Amino acid sequence: MNCVIGEDCIIIRGAVTMWDLKRVLDDLNPLLLLKGYEPKYYFEGFLSPEERGIVLTIKLARGLSKEDKRAIKLFMETLGISVTEGIDAGEK
């Protein structure tokens, strides 16, 4: 899986099972809610290894702080997810 962290959007690509996404969201969702980002989740794609997997787009009510971007990046990397940041993920 890979992740793109934008100003007000996080995109996770390449999940082939719902368990992959559950593992991420179980810890990420409480953080986003606690910080008042009011996340909205959009799922696209197919649960199939033959396909490119599911794309999860998380739209946030406001922009991420630098500290929160860094924390999310470290969290994703500890799960083995490659991260790109500084790109306007909302346009991808």
Summary of the structure (lengths in Angstrom):
residues: 92
radius of gyration: 12.2
end to end distance: 16.0
largest distance: 37.0
contacts: 258
relative contact order: 0.31
helix: 36%
strand: 29%
